[in-house]
Amino acid sequence: MGSMEEFLSAESIKLRYTGQESPKKTLLQVVEIHNKEMERKVGSNVSKTTLTKFRTLKGKLIKFVKEHQKKADYYLKQLDYSFVTEFEYFLRSKKELNSNTSMKYIRILKKIMNDAVRKAWLVKKPFGEFKCTFRWPEKEVLTMEKLQRIIDKDL
């Protein structure tokens, strides 16, 4: 039987009583299910590049969970704000990714978790409070003098 913190409904009690309770989903399992769904959509409304990003996220999550956290996996209900902040730290420090790239992977992970909520595998969004903040680098503006030097350059 699960912990006392689990959400109980008439349906969940009935399923548990009849032995039909669905197995609890894990993070890596849900990411794999999501990636397989994305794979089927390649060519229609998903590009190969998008699929590659989701596959890359899965690889980074496996390294984070297994190597950094020393766990086999996480049940979805174990995911929370501290998990995502630890994952962000892992991406930025261990994987040496910049802030914007780290945020892109976290945004993808949040999308997968939002999908898990829609499928009723989760009651609430575990990373809802985590805000993906992007820092856009300041770009140097080309001055008229520099532009003129380019124009005058003999190519």
Chimera marker file (.cmm) of the C-alpha trace (Angstrom):
<marker_set name="trace">
<marker id="1" x="0.000" y="0.000" z="0.000" r="1" g="1" b="0" radius="0.5"/>
<marker id="2" x="1.234" y="3.560" z="-0.725" r="1" g="1" b="0" radius="0.5"/>
<marker id="3" x="1.962" y="6.355" z="1.680" r="1" g="1" b="0" radius="0.5"/>
<marker id="4" x="-0.706" y="8.330" z="3.515" r="1" g="1" b="0" radius="0.5"/>
<marker id="5" x="0.148" y="11.357" z="1.337" r="1" g="1" b="0" radius="0.5"/>
<marker id="6" x="-1.335" y="9.741" z="-1.770" r="1" g="1" b="0" radius="0.5"/>
<marker id="7" x="-4.500" y="11.221" z="-3.199" r="1" g="1" b="0" radius="0.5"/>
<marker id="8" x="-7.382" y="8.841" z="-2.558" r="1" g="1" b="0" radius="0.5"/>
<marker id="9" x="-10.526" y="8.793" z="-4.623" r="1" g="1" b="0" radius="0.5"/>
<marker id="10" x="-13.375" y="6.301" z="-4.865" r="1" g="1" b="0" radius="0.5"/>
<marker id="11" x="-11.852" y="5.097" z="-8.146" r="1" g="1" b="0" radius="0.5"/>
<marker id="12" x="-8.341" y="4.646" z="-6.691" r="1" g="1" b="0" radius="0.5"/>
<marker id="13" x="-9.760" y="2.717" z="-3.690" r="1" g="1" b="0" radius="0.5"/>
<marker id="14" x="-11.778" y="0.494" z="-6.021" r="1" g="1" b="0" radius="0.5"/>
<marker id="15" x="-8.743" y="-0.179" z="-8.229" r="1" g="1" b="0" radius="0.5"/>
<marker id="16" x="-6.576" y="-0.966" z="-5.199" r="1" g="1" b="0" radius="0.5"/>
<marker id="17" x="-9.235" y="-3.271" z="-3.719" r="1" g="1" b="0" radius="0.5"/>
<marker id="18" x="-9.670" y="-5.193" z="-6.978" r="1" g="1" b="0" radius="0.5"/>
<marker id="19" x="-5.918" y="-5.378" z="-7.551" r="1" g="1" b="0" radius="0.5"/>
<marker id="20" x="-6.154" y="-3.289" z="-10.725" r="1" g="1" b="0" radius="0.5"/>
<marker id="21" x="-4.177" y="-0.343" z="-9.420" r="1" g="1" b="0" radius="0.5"/>
<marker id="22" x="-1.976" y="0.999" z="-12.182" r="1" g="1" b="0" radius="0.5"/>
<marker id="23" x="1.762" y="0.860" z="-11.571" r="1" g="1" b="0" radius="0.5"/>
<marker id="24" x="3.329" y="4.169" z="-10.672" r="1" g="1" b="0" radius="0.5"/>
<marker id="25" x="5.231" y="5.871" z="-13.462" r="1" g="1" b="0" radius="0.5"/>
<marker id="26" x="8.840" y="6.940" z="-13.134" r="1" g="1" b="0" radius="0.5"/>
<marker id="27" x="10.650" y="9.949" z="-14.557" r="1" g="1" b="0" radius="0.5"/>
<marker id="28" x="12.800" y="8.031" z="-17.055" r="1" g="1" b="0" radius="0.5"/>
<marker id="29" x="9.835" y="5.878" z="-18.058" r="1" g="1" b="0" radius="0.5"/>
<marker id="30" x="7.675" y="8.928" z="-18.807" r="1" g="1" b="0" radius="0.5"/>
<marker id="31" x="10.483" y="10.622" z="-20.761" r="1" g="1" b="0" radius="0.5"/>
<marker id="32" x="10.867" y="7.449" z="-22.854" r="1" g="1" b="0" radius="0.5"/>
<marker id="33" x="7.094" y="7.236" z="-23.469" r="1" g="1" b="0" radius="0.5"/>
<marker id="34" x="7.067" y="10.895" z="-24.490" r="1" g="1" b="0" radius="0.5"/>
<marker id="35" x="10.049" y="10.440" z="-26.848" r="1" g="1" b="0" radius="0.5"/>
<marker id="36" x="8.386" y="7.477" z="-28.541" r="1" g="1" b="0" radius="0.5"/>
<marker id="37" x="5.254" y="9.586" z="-29.070" r="1" g="1" b="0" radius="0.5"/>
<marker id="38" x="7.422" y="12.350" z="-30.555" r="1" g="1" b="0" radius="0.5"/>
<marker id="39" x="9.153" y="9.803" z="-32.806" r="1" g="1" b="0" radius="0.5"/>
<marker id="40" x="5.803" y="8.845" z="-34.334" r="1" g="1" b="0" radius="0.5"/>
<marker id="41" x="5.049" y="12.511" z="-35.064" r="1" g="1" b="0" radius="0.5"/>
<marker id="42" x="8.322" y="13.241" z="-36.921" r="1" g="1" b="0" radius="0.5"/>
<marker id="43" x="7.437" y="14.503" z="-40.352" r="1" g="1" b="0" radius="0.5"/>
<marker id="44" x="3.940" y="15.645" z="-39.454" r="1" g="1" b="0" radius="0.5"/>
<marker id="45" x="4.184" y="18.242" z="-36.682" r="1" g="1" b="0" radius="0.5"/>
<marker id="46" x="7.574" y="17.402" z="-35.102" r="1" g="1" b="0" radius="0.5"/>
<marker id="47" x="10.971" y="17.955" z="-36.701" r="1" g="1" b="0" radius="0.5"/>
<marker id="48" x="13.958" y="15.625" z="-36.357" r="1" g="1" b="0" radius="0.5"/>
<marker id="49" x="15.803" y="18.468" z="-34.617" r="1" g="1" b="0" radius="0.5"/>
<marker id="50" x="13.095" y="18.682" z="-31.950" r="1" g="1" b="0" radius="0.5"/>
<marker id="51" x="13.234" y="14.922" z="-31.421" r="1" g="1" b="0" radius="0.5"/>
<marker id="52" x="17.024" y="15.131" z="-31.044" r="1" g="1" b="0" radius="0.5"/>
<marker id="53" x="16.607" y="17.734" z="-28.271" r="1" g="1" b="0" radius="0.5"/>
<marker id="54" x="14.220" y="15.428" z="-26.394" r="1" g="1" b="0" radius="0.5"/>
<marker id="55" x="16.599" y="12.483" z="-26.782" r="1" g="1" b="0" radius="0.5"/>
<marker id="56" x="19.503" y="14.612" z="-25.562" r="1" g="1" b="0" radius="0.5"/>
<marker id="57" x="17.457" y="15.600" z="-22.510" r="1" g="1" b="0" radius="0.5"/>
<marker id="58" x="16.861" y="11.921" z="-21.757" r="1" g="1" b="0" radius="0.5"/>
<marker id="59" x="20.619" y="11.248" z="-21.844" r="1" g="1" b="0" radius="0.5"/>
<marker id="60" x="21.307" y="14.157" z="-19.503" r="1" g="1" b="0" radius="0.5"/>
<marker id="61" x="18.576" y="12.986" z="-17.103" r="1" g="1" b="0" radius="0.5"/>
<marker id="62" x="20.016" y="9.453" z="-17.050" r="1" g="1" b="0" radius="0.5"/>
<marker id="63" x="23.459" y="10.842" z="-16.164" r="1" g="1" b="0" radius="0.5"/>
<marker id="64" x="21.990" y="13.126" z="-13.526" r="1" g="1" b="0" radius="0.5"/>
<marker id="65" x="19.813" y="10.464" z="-11.877" r="1" g="1" b="0" radius="0.5"/>
<marker id="66" x="22.230" y="7.549" z="-12.045" r="1" g="1" b="0" radius="0.5"/>
<marker id="67" x="25.654" y="9.168" z="-11.756" r="1" g="1" b="0" radius="0.5"/>
<marker id="68" x="25.035" y="12.361" z="-9.815" r="1" g="1" b="0" radius="0.5"/>
<marker id="69" x="22.096" y="11.337" z="-7.616" r="1" g="1" b="0" radius="0.5"/>
<marker id="70" x="23.133" y="7.640" z="-7.400" r="1" g="1" b="0" radius="0.5"/>
<marker id="71" x="19.551" y="6.444" z="-7.930" r="1" g="1" b="0" radius="0.5"/>
<marker id="72" x="17.970" y="4.106" z="-10.449" r="1" g="1" b="0" radius="0.5"/>
<marker id="73" x="15.059" y="6.463" z="-11.148" r="1" g="1" b="0" radius="0.5"/>
<marker id="74" x="12.461" y="8.695" z="-9.454" r="1" g="1" b="0" radius="0.5"/>
<marker id="75" x="8.742" y="8.092" z="-9.122" r="1" g="1" b="0" radius="0.5"/>
<marker id="76" x="6.866" y="11.058" z="-10.554" r="1" g="1" b="0" radius="0.5"/>
<marker id="77" x="5.448" y="11.957" z="-7.143" r="1" g="1" b="0" radius="0.5"/>
<marker id="78" x="9.029" y="12.340" z="-5.830" r="1" g="1" b="0" radius="0.5"/>
<marker id="79" x="9.767" y="15.169" z="-8.259" r="1" g="1" b="0" radius="0.5"/>
<marker id="80" x="9.697" y="18.661" z="-6.822" r="1" g="1" b="0" radius="0.5"/>
<marker id="81" x="11.309" y="22.078" z="-6.927" r="1" g="1" b="0" radius="0.5"/>
<marker id="82" x="14.532" y="20.852" z="-5.325" r="1" g="1" b="0" radius="0.5"/>
<marker id="83" x="14.886" y="18.151" z="-8.003" r="1" g="1" b="0" radius="0.5"/>
<marker id="84" x="14.734" y="20.692" z="-10.818" r="1" g="1" b="0" radius="0.5"/>
<marker id="85" x="17.119" y="23.113" z="-9.083" r="1" g="1" b="0" radius="0.5"/>
<marker id="86" x="19.610" y="20.264" z="-8.551" r="1" g="1" b="0" radius="0.5"/>
<marker id="87" x="19.235" y="19.307" z="-12.216" r="1" g="1" b="0" radius="0.5"/>
<marker id="88" x="19.875" y="22.910" z="-13.246" r="1" g="1" b="0" radius="0.5"/>
<marker id="89" x="23.024" y="22.992" z="-11.098" r="1" g="1" b="0" radius="0.5"/>
<marker id="90" x="24.149" y="19.686" z="-12.628" r="1" g="1" b="0" radius="0.5"/>
<marker id="91" x="23.661" y="21.004" z="-16.168" r="1" g="1" b="0" radius="0.5"/>
<marker id="92" x="25.500" y="24.248" z="-15.479" r="1" g="1" b="0" radius="0.5"/>
<marker id="93" x="28.387" y="22.854" z="-13.464" r="1" g="1" b="0" radius="0.5"/>
<marker id="94" x="28.993" y="19.233" z="-14.430" r="1" g="1" b="0" radius="0.5"/>
<marker id="95" x="27.941" y="19.527" z="-18.058" r="1" g="1" b="0" radius="0.5"/>
<marker id="96" x="29.402" y="23.018" z="-18.390" r="1" g="1" b="0" radius="0.5"/>
<marker id="97" x="26.382" y="24.382" z="-20.238" r="1" g="1" b="0" radius="0.5"/>
<marker id="98" x="25.559" y="28.060" z="-20.183" r="1" g="1" b="0" radius="0.5"/>
<marker id="99" x="22.463" y="29.341" z="-18.427" r="1" g="1" b="0" radius="0.5"/>
<marker id="100" x="20.308" y="29.639" z="-21.554" r="1" g="1" b="0" radius="0.5"/>
<marker id="101" x="21.097" y="26.115" z="-22.758" r="1" g="1" b="0" radius="0.5"/>
<marker id="102" x="20.328" y="24.717" z="-19.294" r="1" g="1" b="0" radius="0.5"/>
<marker id="103" x="17.008" y="26.567" z="-19.277" r="1" g="1" b="0" radius="0.5"/>
<marker id="104" x="16.105" y="25.104" z="-22.686" r="1" g="1" b="0" radius="0.5"/>
<marker id="105" x="16.530" y="21.562" z="-21.333" r="1" g="1" b="0" radius="0.5"/>
<marker id="106" x="14.517" y="22.380" z="-18.220" r="1" g="1" b="0" radius="0.5"/>
<marker id="107" x="11.763" y="23.905" z="-20.360" r="1" g="1" b="0" radius="0.5"/>
<marker id="108" x="11.597" y="20.612" z="-22.303" r="1" g="1" b="0" radius="0.5"/>
<marker id="109" x="11.441" y="18.653" z="-19.028" r="1" g="1" b="0" radius="0.5"/>
<marker id="110" x="8.623" y="20.895" z="-17.783" r="1" g="1" b="0" radius="0.5"/>
<marker id="111" x="6.722" y="20.243" z="-21.021" r="1" g="1" b="0" radius="0.5"/>
<marker id="112" x="7.004" y="16.483" z="-20.451" r="1" g="1" b="0" radius="0.5"/>
<marker id="113" x="5.806" y="16.840" z="-16.849" r="1" g="1" b="0" radius="0.5"/>
<marker id="114" x="2.870" y="19.015" z="-17.951" r="1" g="1" b="0" radius="0.5"/>
<marker id="115" x="1.976" y="16.245" z="-20.394" r="1" g="1" b="0" radius="0.5"/>
<marker id="116" x="2.131" y="13.718" z="-17.509" r="1" g="1" b="0" radius="0.5"/>
<marker id="117" x="-0.375" y="15.868" z="-15.590" r="1" g="1" b="0" radius="0.5"/>
<marker id="118" x="-2.720" y="15.928" z="-18.597" r="1" g="1" b="0" radius="0.5"/>
<marker id="119" x="-2.495" y="12.113" z="-18.755" r="1" g="1" b="0" radius="0.5"/>
<marker id="120" x="-3.335" y="11.925" z="-15.013" r="1" g="1" b="0" radius="0.5"/>
<marker id="121" x="-0.003" y="10.318" z="-14.110" r="1" g="1" b="0" radius="0.5"/>
<marker id="122" x="0.624" y="13.286" z="-11.817" r="1" g="1" b="0" radius="0.5"/>
<marker id="123" x="-1.798" y="15.353" z="-9.758" r="1" g="1" b="0" radius="0.5"/>
<marker id="124" x="0.077" y="18.653" z="-10.130" r="1" g="1" b="0" radius="0.5"/>
<marker id="125" x="2.992" y="20.124" z="-12.036" r="1" g="1" b="0" radius="0.5"/>
<marker id="126" x="6.102" y="19.324" z="-9.973" r="1" g="1" b="0" radius="0.5"/>
<marker id="127" x="8.171" y="22.185" z="-11.404" r="1" g="1" b="0" radius="0.5"/>
<marker id="128" x="5.418" y="24.779" z="-11.682" r="1" g="1" b="0" radius="0.5"/>
<marker id="129" x="7.201" y="27.206" z="-9.356" r="1" g="1" b="0" radius="0.5"/>
<marker id="130" x="10.488" y="26.986" z="-11.271" r="1" g="1" b="0" radius="0.5"/>
<marker id="131" x="10.810" y="29.877" z="-13.713" r="1" g="1" b="0" radius="0.5"/>
<marker id="132" x="13.009" y="29.436" z="-16.759" r="1" g="1" b="0" radius="0.5"/>
<marker id="133" x="14.940" y="32.674" z="-17.031" r="1" g="1" b="0" radius="0.5"/>
<marker id="134" x="16.952" y="33.444" z="-20.111" r="1" g="1" b="0" radius="0.5"/>
<marker id="135" x="19.802" y="35.945" z="-20.213" r="1" g="1" b="0" radius="0.5"/>
<marker id="136" x="20.206" y="37.376" z="-23.653" r="1" g="1" b="0" radius="0.5"/>
<marker id="137" x="23.753" y="38.497" z="-24.345" r="1" g="1" b="0" radius="0.5"/>
<marker id="138" x="24.281" y="42.106" z="-25.287" r="1" g="1" b="0" radius="0.5"/>
<marker id="139" x="25.218" y="42.414" z="-28.905" r="1" g="1" b="0" radius="0.5"/>
<marker id="140" x="27.722" y="44.921" z="-30.117" r="1" g="1" b="0" radius="0.5"/>
<marker id="141" x="26.211" y="47.412" z="-32.521" r="1" g="1" b="0" radius="0.5"/>
<marker id="142" x="28.125" y="48.001" z="-35.730" r="1" g="1" b="0" radius="0.5"/>
<marker id="143" x="29.208" y="51.664" z="-35.888" r="1" g="1" b="0" radius="0.5"/>
<marker id="144" x="29.240" y="53.657" z="-39.109" r="1" g="1" b="0" radius="0.5"/>
<marker id="145" x="33.042" y="53.732" z="-38.935" r="1" g="1" b="0" radius="0.5"/>
<marker id="146" x="33.297" y="49.933" z="-38.739" r="1" g="1" b="0" radius="0.5"/>
<marker id="147" x="30.692" y="49.549" z="-41.463" r="1" g="1" b="0" radius="0.5"/>
<marker id="148" x="32.667" y="51.917" z="-43.713" r="1" g="1" b="0" radius="0.5"/>
<marker id="149" x="35.857" y="49.901" z="-43.116" r="1" g="1" b="0" radius="0.5"/>
<marker id="150" x="34.008" y="46.775" z="-44.264" r="1" g="1" b="0" radius="0.5"/>
<marker id="151" x="32.746" y="48.583" z="-47.360" r="1" g="1" b="0" radius="0.5"/>
<marker id="152" x="36.238" y="49.894" z="-48.162" r="1" g="1" b="0" radius="0.5"/>
<marker id="153" x="37.870" y="46.482" z="-47.645" r="1" g="1" b="0" radius="0.5"/>
<marker id="154" x="39.226" y="45.060" z="-50.887" r="1" g="1" b="0" radius="0.5"/>
<marker id="155" x="37.885" y="41.543" z="-51.114" r="1" g="1" b="0" radius="0.5"/>
<link id1="1" id2="2" r="1" g="1" b="0" radius="0.2"/>
<link id1="2" id2="3" r="1" g="1" b="0" radius="0.2"/>
<link id1="3" id2="4" r="1" g="1" b="0" radius="0.2"/>
<link id1="4" id2="5" r="1" g="1" b="0" radius="0.2"/>
<link id1="5" id2="6" r="1" g="1" b="0" radius="0.2"/>
<link id1="6" id2="7" r="1" g="1" b="0" radius="0.2"/>
<link id1="7" id2="8" r="1" g="1" b="0" radius="0.2"/>
<link id1="8" id2="9" r="1" g="1" b="0" radius="0.2"/>
<link id1="9" id2="10" r="1" g="1" b="0" radius="0.2"/>
<link id1="10" id2="11" r="1" g="1" b="0" radius="0.2"/>
<link id1="11" id2="12" r="1" g="1" b="0" radius="0.2"/>
<link id1="12" id2="13" r="1" g="1" b="0" radius="0.2"/>
<link id1="13" id2="14" r="1" g="1" b="0" radius="0.2"/>
<link id1="14" id2="15" r="1" g="1" b="0" radius="0.2"/>
<link id1="15" id2="16" r="1" g="1" b="0" radius="0.2"/>
<link id1="16" id2="17" r="1" g="1" b="0" radius="0.2"/>
<link id1="17" id2="18" r="1" g="1" b="0" radius="0.2"/>
<link id1="18" id2="19" r="1" g="1" b="0" radius="0.2"/>
<link id1="19" id2="20" r="1" g="1" b="0" radius="0.2"/>
<link id1="20" id2="21" r="1" g="1" b="0" radius="0.2"/>
<link id1="21" id2="22" r="1" g="1" b="0" radius="0.2"/>
<link id1="22" id2="23" r="1" g="1" b="0" radius="0.2"/>
<link id1="23" id2="24" r="1" g="1" b="0" radius="0.2"/>
<link id1="24" id2="25" r="1" g="1" b="0" radius="0.2"/>
<link id1="25" id2="26" r="1" g="1" b="0" radius="0.2"/>
<link id1="26" id2="27" r="1" g="1" b="0" radius="0.2"/>
<link id1="27" id2="28" r="1" g="1" b="0" radius="0.2"/>
<link id1="28" id2="29" r="1" g="1" b="0" radius="0.2"/>
<link id1="29" id2="30" r="1" g="1" b="0" radius="0.2"/>
<link id1="30" id2="31" r="1" g="1" b="0" radius="0.2"/>
<link id1="31" id2="32" r="1" g="1" b="0" radius="0.2"/>
<link id1="32" id2="33" r="1" g="1" b="0" radius="0.2"/>
<link id1="33" id2="34" r="1" g="1" b="0" radius="0.2"/>
<link id1="34" id2="35" r="1" g="1" b="0" radius="0.2"/>
<link id1="35" id2="36" r="1" g="1" b="0" radius="0.2"/>
<link id1="36" id2="37" r="1" g="1" b="0" radius="0.2"/>
<link id1="37" id2="38" r="1" g="1" b="0" radius="0.2"/>
<link id1="38" id2="39" r="1" g="1" b="0" radius="0.2"/>
<link id1="39" id2="40" r="1" g="1" b="0" radius="0.2"/>
<link id1="40" id2="41" r="1" g="1" b="0" radius="0.2"/>
<link id1="41" id2="42" r="1" g="1" b="0" radius="0.2"/>
<link id1="42" id2="43" r="1" g="1" b="0" radius="0.2"/>
<link id1="43" id2="44" r="1" g="1" b="0" radius="0.2"/>
<link id1="44" id2="45" r="1" g="1" b="0" radius="0.2"/>
<link id1="45" id2="46" r="1" g="1" b="0" radius="0.2"/>
<link id1="46" id2="47" r="1" g="1" b="0" radius="0.2"/>
<link id1="47" id2="48" r="1" g="1" b="0" radius="0.2"/>
<link id1="48" id2="49" r="1" g="1" b="0" radius="0.2"/>
<link id1="49" id2="50" r="1" g="1" b="0" radius="0.2"/>
<link id1="50" id2="51" r="1" g="1" b="0" radius="0.2"/>
<link id1="51" id2="52" r="1" g="1" b="0" radius="0.2"/>
<link id1="52" id2="53" r="1" g="1" b="0" radius="0.2"/>
<link id1="53" id2="54" r="1" g="1" b="0" radius="0.2"/>
<link id1="54" id2="55" r="1" g="1" b="0" radius="0.2"/>
<link id1="55" id2="56" r="1" g="1" b="0" radius="0.2"/>
<link id1="56" id2="57" r="1" g="1" b="0" radius="0.2"/>
<link id1="57" id2="58" r="1" g="1" b="0" radius="0.2"/>
<link id1="58" id2="59" r="1" g="1" b="0" radius="0.2"/>
<link id1="59" id2="60" r="1" g="1" b="0" radius="0.2"/>
<link id1="60" id2="61" r="1" g="1" b="0" radius="0.2"/>
<link id1="61" id2="62" r="1" g="1" b="0" radius="0.2"/>
<link id1="62" id2="63" r="1" g="1" b="0" radius="0.2"/>
<link id1="63" id2="64" r="1" g="1" b="0" radius="0.2"/>
<link id1="64" id2="65" r="1" g="1" b="0" radius="0.2"/>
<link id1="65" id2="66" r="1" g="1" b="0" radius="0.2"/>
<link id1="66" id2="67" r="1" g="1" b="0" radius="0.2"/>
<link id1="67" id2="68" r="1" g="1" b="0" radius="0.2"/>
<link id1="68" id2="69" r="1" g="1" b="0" radius="0.2"/>
<link id1="69" id2="70" r="1" g="1" b="0" radius="0.2"/>
<link id1="70" id2="71" r="1" g="1" b="0" radius="0.2"/>
<link id1="71" id2="72" r="1" g="1" b="0" radius="0.2"/>
<link id1="72" id2="73" r="1" g="1" b="0" radius="0.2"/>
<link id1="73" id2="74" r="1" g="1" b="0" radius="0.2"/>
<link id1="74" id2="75" r="1" g="1" b="0" radius="0.2"/>
<link id1="75" id2="76" r="1" g="1" b="0" radius="0.2"/>
<link id1="76" id2="77" r="1" g="1" b="0" radius="0.2"/>
<link id1="77" id2="78" r="1" g="1" b="0" radius="0.2"/>
<link id1="78" id2="79" r="1" g="1" b="0" radius="0.2"/>
<link id1="79" id2="80" r="1" g="1" b="0" radius="0.2"/>
<link id1="80" id2="81" r="1" g="1" b="0" radius="0.2"/>
<link id1="81" id2="82" r="1" g="1" b="0" radius="0.2"/>
<link id1="82" id2="83" r="1" g="1" b="0" radius="0.2"/>
<link id1="83" id2="84" r="1" g="1" b="0" radius="0.2"/>
<link id1="84" id2="85" r="1" g="1" b="0" radius="0.2"/>
<link id1="85" id2="86" r="1" g="1" b="0" radius="0.2"/>
<link id1="86" id2="87" r="1" g="1" b="0" radius="0.2"/>
<link id1="87" id2="88" r="1" g="1" b="0" radius="0.2"/>
<link id1="88" id2="89" r="1" g="1" b="0" radius="0.2"/>
<link id1="89" id2="90" r="1" g="1" b="0" radius="0.2"/>
<link id1="90" id2="91" r="1" g="1" b="0" radius="0.2"/>
<link id1="91" id2="92" r="1" g="1" b="0" radius="0.2"/>
<link id1="92" id2="93" r="1" g="1" b="0" radius="0.2"/>
<link id1="93" id2="94" r="1" g="1" b="0" radius="0.2"/>
<link id1="94" id2="95" r="1" g="1" b="0" radius="0.2"/>
<link id1="95" id2="96" r="1" g="1" b="0" radius="0.2"/>
<link id1="96" id2="97" r="1" g="1" b="0" radius="0.2"/>
<link id1="97" id2="98" r="1" g="1" b="0" radius="0.2"/>
<link id1="98" id2="99" r="1" g="1" b="0" radius="0.2"/>
<link id1="99" id2="100" r="1" g="1" b="0" radius="0.2"/>
<link id1="100" id2="101" r="1" g="1" b="0" radius="0.2"/>
<link id1="101" id2="102" r="1" g="1" b="0" radius="0.2"/>
<link id1="102" id2="103" r="1" g="1" b="0" radius="0.2"/>
<link id1="103" id2="104" r="1" g="1" b="0" radius="0.2"/>
<link id1="104" id2="105" r="1" g="1" b="0" radius="0.2"/>
<link id1="105" id2="106" r="1" g="1" b="0" radius="0.2"/>
<link id1="106" id2="107" r="1" g="1" b="0" radius="0.2"/>
<link id1="107" id2="108" r="1" g="1" b="0" radius="0.2"/>
<link id1="108" id2="109" r="1" g="1" b="0" radius="0.2"/>
<link id1="109" id2="110" r="1" g="1" b="0" radius="0.2"/>
<link id1="110" id2="111" r="1" g="1" b="0" radius="0.2"/>
<link id1="111" id2="112" r="1" g="1" b="0" radius="0.2"/>
<link id1="112" id2="113" r="1" g="1" b="0" radius="0.2"/>
<link id1="113" id2="114" r="1" g="1" b="0" radius="0.2"/>
<link id1="114" id2="115" r="1" g="1" b="0" radius="0.2"/>
<link id1="115" id2="116" r="1" g="1" b="0" radius="0.2"/>
<link id1="116" id2="117" r="1" g="1" b="0" radius="0.2"/>
<link id1="117" id2="118" r="1" g="1" b="0" radius="0.2"/>
<link id1="118" id2="119" r="1" g="1" b="0" radius="0.2"/>
<link id1="119" id2="120" r="1" g="1" b="0" radius="0.2"/>
<link id1="120" id2="121" r="1" g="1" b="0" radius="0.2"/>
<link id1="121" id2="122" r="1" g="1" b="0" radius="0.2"/>
<link id1="122" id2="123" r="1" g="1" b="0" radius="0.2"/>
<link id1="123" id2="124" r="1" g="1" b="0" radius="0.2"/>
<link id1="124" id2="125" r="1" g="1" b="0" radius="0.2"/>
<link id1="125" id2="126" r="1" g="1" b="0" radius="0.2"/>
<link id1="126" id2="127" r="1" g="1" b="0" radius="0.2"/>
<link id1="127" id2="128" r="1" g="1" b="0" radius="0.2"/>
<link id1="128" id2="129" r="1" g="1" b="0" radius="0.2"/>
<link id1="129" id2="130" r="1" g="1" b="0" radius="0.2"/>
<link id1="130" id2="131" r="1" g="1" b="0" radius="0.2"/>
<link id1="131" id2="132" r="1" g="1" b="0" radius="0.2"/>
<link id1="132" id2="133" r="1" g="1" b="0" radius="0.2"/>
<link id1="133" id2="134" r="1" g="1" b="0" radius="0.2"/>
<link id1="134" id2="135" r="1" g="1" b="0" radius="0.2"/>
<link id1="135" id2="136" r="1" g="1" b="0" radius="0.2"/>
<link id1="136" id2="137" r="1" g="1" b="0" radius="0.2"/>
<link id1="137" id2="138" r="1" g="1" b="0" radius="0.2"/>
<link id1="138" id2="139" r="1" g="1" b="0" radius="0.2"/>
<link id1="139" id2="140" r="1" g="1" b="0" radius="0.2"/>
<link id1="140" id2="141" r="1" g="1" b="0" radius="0.2"/>
<link id1="141" id2="142" r="1" g="1" b="0" radius="0.2"/>
<link id1="142" id2="143" r="1" g="1" b="0" radius="0.2"/>
<link id1="143" id2="144" r="1" g="1" b="0" radius="0.2"/>
<link id1="144" id2="145" r="1" g="1" b="0" radius="0.2"/>
<link id1="145" id2="146" r="1" g="1" b="0" radius="0.2"/>
<link id1="146" id2="147" r="1" g="1" b="0" radius="0.2"/>
<link id1="147" id2="148" r="1" g="1" b="0" radius="0.2"/>
<link id1="148" id2="149" r="1" g="1" b="0" radius="0.2"/>
<link id1="149" id2="150" r="1" g="1" b="0" radius="0.2"/>
<link id1="150" id2="151" r="1" g="1" b="0" radius="0.2"/>
<link id1="151" id2="152" r="1" g="1" b="0" radius="0.2"/>
<link id1="152" id2="153" r="1" g="1" b="0" radius="0.2"/>
<link id1="153" id2="154" r="1" g="1" b="0" radius="0.2"/>
<link id1="154" id2="155" r="1" g="1" b="0" radius="0.2"/>
</marker_set>
